[in-house]
C-alpha cells in the first residue's frame, strides 16, 4: 500500500455546475419563469461568483442578461474611465434589443450553457 499524495484536493466544480443545470431544466416545467430566474440569480450571486465557478466572460454575459431583466435597457453611456464598469455597460448595452420581460429565460439558458 502506498500513502496518498498530499496534492491539493480537486473541488467538485463540474458536478456542482451539472447539478445546477439539471435543477434549472427540472424547474422549468414546474415553476414559473420568474421563480426559476430568482433561483438562478441567487445561485450565481451566492455560489458561482464568490467561488469563482464561472469565468469572467460568463459572469459578464450573465450580468448583462440580469440587468436587462431587472432594469431594462442600459442608460446612455457617461464617460466611464473604469475598464470594468465600461465592460459591464457594453455587455448590458449589447442586449438592449431584448425586451425586459423576455430576459429571464435567456439568463437561465446562459447559465445552463455555461455549466455543460
Number of C-alpha atoms within 10 A of each C-alpha: 3 4 5 6 6 6 6 6 6 6 9 9 15 12 12 14 19 15 12 17 21 12 15 21 14 12 16 16 10 11 12 11 16 13 14 23 24 13 16 22 20 12 14 19 12 11 13 18 14 10 11 12 20 18 11 11 10 14 20 19 18 23 19 25 29 21 21 26 21 12 11 21 19 17 11 8 10 8 7 11 8 8 9 11 11 15 14 17 21 16 20 23 20 16 19 17 10 15 13 18 12 13 20 24 17 16 23 25 17 15 24 19 11 17 19 10
